[in-house]
Amino acid sequence: MTKHILIVEDNIDLASLLELHLSDMNYSTNIAHDGATALALYKKNDYDLVLLDIMLPVLDGIEVCKRMREKGSYIPIMMLTSKSSELDRVVGLEVGADDYITKPFSIPELLARIKAQFRSVEALGQLQPAYKSENIHIGDMNIDLGKRLVCIAGHEIELTAKEFDLLVYFAKHPGQVFNRTQLLDHVWGYQFEGYEHTVNTHINRLRMKVEKDLAKPFYILTVWGVGYKFGGKP
């Protein structure tokens, strides 16, 4: 089935270039050059992925992403950002973006990242029936895989889609140490030099949500000089 992608980019030349290359991959596309048009198209059509620039007229990409997530249905959202906007990238991830790619970027890298998002969605769809009644209990934490819910001491913790995937991956491999490149490969589905900071950002946000004491984390532990591991005990 043909994948349908919404391109939200106010640079007309870049939007057209993206449309051309996505069409070559047999993806169908719509283009929006401002945030309001993007939301109108999103409500009207069913998309499999959104490419969303942060700097947009009318409504910026952060607000657009937030409103898209309020709709309820889940599709991958990839944000297009400048290298100097680390804060915007963090905020974008917090409001529900699954990934981001910094400008200028190579088209092959972008296409590989899009394919990785589609693989993640397909893998989740295949696993969902098996997850219907599966729960993981660690300390005060309960992870309901079927409902994609996390509760700590009975209180629901709001996680983005990728934060949830990262937590589940750690929880399914307790005690095993992963470096950032391995986590990119297993959780995000790609490996690109320079994007290890994506892992750092997600781990920092995840810790802020699940740890009682950031100075003494219980669940997500740093193994200095190597990477990270899940340290919570059942």
FENQUINOR-V193903 format. One record per pair of residues at least 24 apart in sequence whose ideal C-beta (glycine too) atoms are under 6 Angstrom apart, sorted by the first residue. I is the first residue (numbers start at 0). GAP is how many residues later the second one is. Records with the same first field share a line. If there is no record, write none. Layout:
I=GAP + GAP
This chain:
1=26
2=24 + 45
3=24 + 43 + 44
4=24 + 44
5=24 + 35 + 41 + 44
6=24 + 44
7=24 + 30 + 44 + 45
8=44
9=46 + 47
20=86
33=24
34=24 + 29
37=26
38=28
41=26
46=28
48=27 + 68
49=27
50=27
51=25 + 27
52=27
53=25 + 27 + 34
61=29 + 30
64=30 + 31 + 32
65=29
68=27
75=41
89=111
95=64
97=63 + 64
108=83
111=78
112=77
115=73 + 74
118=70
119=69
135=35
137=94 + 96
138=93
142=28
156=52
162=39 + 43
165=36
169=60
170=59
173=56
176=46 + 49 + 50 + 52
177=49 + 50
178=48
